[in-house]
Amino acid sequence: MADPETLVLDVRDDIRAGREPFQRIMAAVQSLQPGQTMALINLFEHVPLYTVMDRRGFDHRAERTPEGDWQVLFVPRPADS
């Protein structure tokens, strides 16, 4: 799903350890370079995050892996959208 220009953030261990990953996710979003995408790997589909990321100018594509995890690619929308 990801290419070299994509920041990959795997929060599965955070979830397993009982840690809330939202702040870590937002820190990763803040670190993105203009136009850079982010791939989030999680144990569940984090649907409320879609609204947060939409407000920040990102579209998303989600897919469930054969192992049952979720991979969501957040892609910045062009500025003229």
Residue frames as a rotation matrix with the C-alpha (Angstrom) as fourth column:
MET 1
0.570 0.822 0.000 0.00
0.822 -0.570 0.000 0.00
0.000 0.000 -1.000 0.00
ALA 2
0.778 -0.297 -0.554 2.81
-0.001 -0.882 0.472 2.45
-0.629 -0.367 -0.686 0.85
ASP 3
0.670 -0.655 0.349 5.64
0.496 0.045 -0.867 3.81
0.552 0.754 0.355 -1.27
PRO 4
-0.250 -0.878 -0.408 8.90
0.921 -0.085 -0.381 5.47
0.300 -0.471 0.830 -0.13
GLU 5
-0.715 0.025 0.698 7.14
-0.019 -1.000 0.017 8.86
0.698 -0.001 0.716 0.04
THR 6
0.375 0.927 0.001 4.66
-0.156 0.062 0.986 7.50
0.914 -0.370 0.167 2.57
LEU 7
-0.572 -0.425 0.701 5.06
-0.754 -0.065 -0.654 7.77
0.323 -0.903 -0.283 6.34
VAL 8
-0.010 0.529 -0.849 4.07
0.048 0.848 0.528 4.41
0.999 -0.035 -0.033 7.83
LEU 9
-0.524 -0.051 0.850 2.69
-0.803 -0.304 -0.513 4.49
0.284 -0.951 0.118 11.37
ASP 10
-0.205 0.375 -0.904 1.92
0.128 0.926 0.355 1.17
0.970 -0.043 -0.238 13.06
VAL 11
-0.362 0.147 0.921 -0.08
-0.826 -0.507 -0.244 1.63
0.431 -0.849 0.305 16.27
ARG 12
0.371 0.552 -0.747 -0.98
-0.196 0.832 0.518 -2.01
0.908 -0.046 0.417 16.89
ASP 13
-0.353 -0.567 -0.744 1.47
0.629 0.444 -0.638 -2.36
0.693 -0.693 0.200 19.79
ASP 14
-0.881 0.123 0.457 0.04
-0.353 -0.813 -0.462 0.79
0.315 -0.568 0.760 21.40
ILE 15
0.082 0.996 -0.022 -3.44
-0.811 0.079 0.580 -0.72
0.580 -0.029 0.814 21.28
ARG 16
0.280 -0.030 -0.959 -2.24
0.210 0.977 0.031 -4.09
0.937 -0.211 0.280 22.59
ALA 17
-0.647 -0.635 -0.422 -0.53
0.580 -0.050 -0.813 -2.31
0.495 -0.771 0.401 25.50
GLY 18
0.173 0.833 -0.526 -3.67
0.983 -0.176 0.046 -0.32
-0.054 -0.525 -0.849 26.32
ARG 19
-0.571 -0.431 -0.699 -2.20
0.387 -0.892 0.234 3.00
-0.724 -0.137 0.676 25.17
GLU 20
0.631 0.774 -0.062 -4.36
0.400 -0.392 -0.829 5.51
-0.665 0.498 -0.556 23.31
PRO 21
-0.219 -0.840 0.496 -2.52
0.873 0.058 0.484 6.24
-0.435 0.540 0.721 20.01
PHE 22
0.702 0.611 0.367 -4.39
0.712 -0.587 -0.385 9.42
-0.020 0.532 -0.847 19.01
GLN 23
0.772 -0.454 -0.446 -1.66
-0.242 -0.858 0.454 11.83
-0.588 -0.242 -0.772 20.14
ARG 24
-0.245 -0.891 0.382 0.98
0.100 0.368 0.924 9.75
-0.964 0.265 -0.001 18.37
ILE 25
0.025 0.356 0.934 -1.11
0.963 0.243 -0.118 9.76
-0.269 0.902 -0.337 15.19
MET 26
0.924 0.381 0.019 -1.59
0.375 -0.900 -0.224 13.53
-0.068 0.214 -0.975 15.33
ALA 27
0.380 -0.874 -0.303 2.15
-0.270 -0.418 0.867 14.06
-0.885 -0.247 -0.395 15.95
ALA 28
-0.386 -0.484 0.785 2.85
0.567 0.547 0.616 11.99
-0.728 0.683 0.064 12.83
VAL 29
0.466 0.627 0.625 0.35
0.884 -0.305 -0.353 14.06
-0.031 0.717 -0.696 10.83
GLN 30
0.901 -0.152 -0.406 2.08
-0.046 -0.965 0.260 17.24
-0.431 -0.216 -0.876 12.01
SER 31
0.012 -0.999 0.048 5.43
-0.142 0.046 0.989 15.86
-0.990 -0.018 -0.141 10.81
LEU 32
0.319 0.164 0.934 4.22
0.791 0.497 -0.357 15.18
-0.523 0.852 0.028 7.26
GLN 33
-0.769 -0.556 -0.317 5.86
0.199 -0.678 0.707 17.13
-0.608 0.481 0.632 4.48
PRO 34
-0.089 0.768 -0.635 3.55
-0.700 -0.501 -0.508 18.95
-0.708 0.399 0.582 2.02
GLY 35
0.193 0.301 -0.934 1.92
-0.942 0.323 -0.090 16.38
0.275 0.897 0.346 -0.24
GLN 36
-0.804 -0.570 -0.170 3.17
-0.492 0.798 -0.349 13.42
0.334 -0.197 -0.922 1.79
THR 37
0.277 0.892 -0.359 0.83
-0.473 0.451 0.757 10.53
0.837 -0.040 0.546 2.52
MET 38
-0.522 -0.374 0.766 0.52
-0.852 0.262 -0.453 8.50
-0.031 -0.890 -0.456 5.71
ALA 39
-0.059 0.461 -0.886 -0.27
-0.239 0.855 0.460 4.81
0.969 0.239 0.059 6.05
LEU 40
-0.229 0.100 0.968 -1.81
-0.973 -0.060 -0.224 3.89
0.036 -0.993 0.111 9.41
ILE 41
-0.367 0.089 -0.926 -1.75
-0.096 0.986 0.133 0.26
0.925 0.138 -0.353 10.52
ASN 42
-0.461 0.347 0.816 -4.18
-0.884 -0.264 -0.387 -0.56
0.081 -0.900 0.428 13.31
LEU 43
-0.965 0.144 0.219 -6.01
0.071 0.949 -0.308 -3.49
-0.252 -0.282 -0.926 14.90
PHE 44
-0.080 0.993 0.086 -9.39
0.778 0.116 -0.618 -1.93
-0.624 0.017 -0.782 14.09
GLU 45
-0.254 0.092 0.963 -10.90
0.788 -0.557 0.261 0.49
0.561 0.825 0.069 11.63
HIS 46
-0.554 -0.065 -0.830 -10.64
0.671 -0.626 -0.399 3.88
-0.493 -0.778 0.390 13.35
VAL 47
-0.031 0.660 0.750 -13.67
0.955 -0.201 0.216 5.44
0.294 0.724 -0.625 11.67
PRO 48
0.795 0.368 -0.482 -13.78
0.516 -0.828 0.220 8.65
-0.318 -0.424 -0.848 13.81
LEU 49
-0.137 -0.929 -0.343 -10.25
0.338 -0.369 0.866 9.44
-0.931 0.003 0.365 12.63
TYR 50
-0.336 0.058 0.940 -11.59
0.942 0.040 0.334 9.77
-0.018 0.998 -0.068 9.08
THR 51
0.719 0.662 0.212 -13.53
0.650 -0.748 0.130 12.91
0.245 0.044 -0.969 10.05
VAL 52
0.610 -0.583 -0.537 -10.50
0.169 -0.566 0.807 14.41
-0.774 -0.583 -0.247 11.81
MET 53
-0.423 -0.851 0.311 -8.29
0.472 0.086 0.877 13.75
-0.774 0.518 0.365 8.81
ASP 54
0.048 0.539 0.841 -10.95
0.985 -0.166 0.050 14.99
0.167 0.826 -0.539 6.37
ARG 55
0.923 0.312 -0.227 -10.99
0.364 -0.898 0.247 18.33
-0.127 -0.311 -0.942 8.22
ARG 56
0.266 -0.913 -0.308 -7.20
-0.058 -0.335 0.941 18.44
-0.962 -0.232 -0.142 7.86
GLY 57
0.317 -0.050 -0.947 -7.48
-0.870 -0.414 -0.269 17.98
-0.379 0.909 -0.175 4.08
PHE 58
-0.784 -0.619 0.051 -6.91
-0.564 0.743 0.359 14.24
-0.260 0.253 -0.932 3.67
ASP 59
0.404 0.775 -0.486 -8.87
-0.848 0.516 0.118 11.59
0.342 0.365 0.866 1.80
HIS 60
-0.316 -0.525 0.790 -8.49
-0.774 0.625 0.105 7.97
-0.549 -0.578 -0.604 2.85
ARG 61
0.216 0.307 -0.927 -8.50
-0.681 0.727 0.083 4.45
0.700 0.614 0.366 1.48
ALA 62
-0.092 -0.163 0.982 -8.99
-0.919 0.393 -0.021 1.65
-0.383 -0.905 -0.186 3.99
GLU 63
0.223 0.177 -0.959 -8.46
-0.575 0.818 0.017 -2.06
0.787 0.547 0.284 3.55
ARG 64
0.640 0.027 0.768 -8.55
-0.683 0.478 0.552 -5.00
-0.352 -0.878 0.324 5.88
THR 65
-0.361 -0.848 -0.389 -5.57
-0.921 0.390 0.005 -7.34
0.148 0.359 -0.921 5.73
PRO 66
0.070 0.351 -0.934 -5.95
-0.257 0.911 0.323 -11.13
0.964 0.218 0.154 5.59
GLU 67
-0.698 -0.405 -0.591 -4.77
0.448 0.397 -0.801 -11.15
0.559 -0.823 -0.096 9.25
GLY 68
0.234 0.910 -0.342 -7.69
0.919 -0.093 0.382 -8.90
0.316 -0.404 -0.858 10.22
ASP 69
-0.358 -0.406 -0.841 -5.72
0.631 -0.769 0.102 -5.70
-0.688 -0.494 0.532 10.80
TRP 70
0.779 0.606 0.161 -6.55
0.554 -0.545 -0.629 -2.41
-0.293 0.580 -0.760 9.07
GLN 71
-0.515 -0.857 0.006 -4.34
0.733 -0.436 0.522 -0.36
-0.445 0.273 0.853 6.78
VAL 72
0.682 0.728 -0.061 -5.54
0.628 -0.627 -0.461 3.13
-0.374 0.277 -0.885 5.99
LEU 73
-0.465 -0.785 0.410 -3.77
0.885 -0.408 0.222 5.37
-0.007 0.466 0.885 3.51
PHE 74
0.507 0.527 -0.682 -4.35
0.525 -0.816 -0.241 9.08
-0.684 -0.236 -0.691 4.15
VAL 75
-0.303 -0.523 0.797 -3.73
0.953 -0.187 0.240 11.11
0.024 0.832 0.555 0.99
PRO 76
-0.497 0.114 -0.860 -3.66
0.238 -0.935 -0.261 14.92
-0.834 -0.335 0.438 1.00
ARG 77
0.502 0.718 0.483 -6.23
0.757 -0.094 -0.647 16.52
-0.419 0.690 -0.590 -1.25
PRO 78
-0.384 -0.583 0.716 -4.96
0.842 -0.539 0.013 18.96
0.378 0.608 0.698 -3.86
ALA 79
-0.810 -0.052 -0.584 -5.15
0.402 -0.774 -0.489 22.56
-0.426 -0.631 0.648 -2.63
ASP 80
-0.840 0.484 -0.243 -7.77
-0.536 -0.677 0.505 23.47
0.080 0.554 0.828 -5.26
SER 81
-0.637 0.633 -0.439 -10.28
0.421 0.763 0.490 20.81
0.646 0.128 -0.753 -4.10
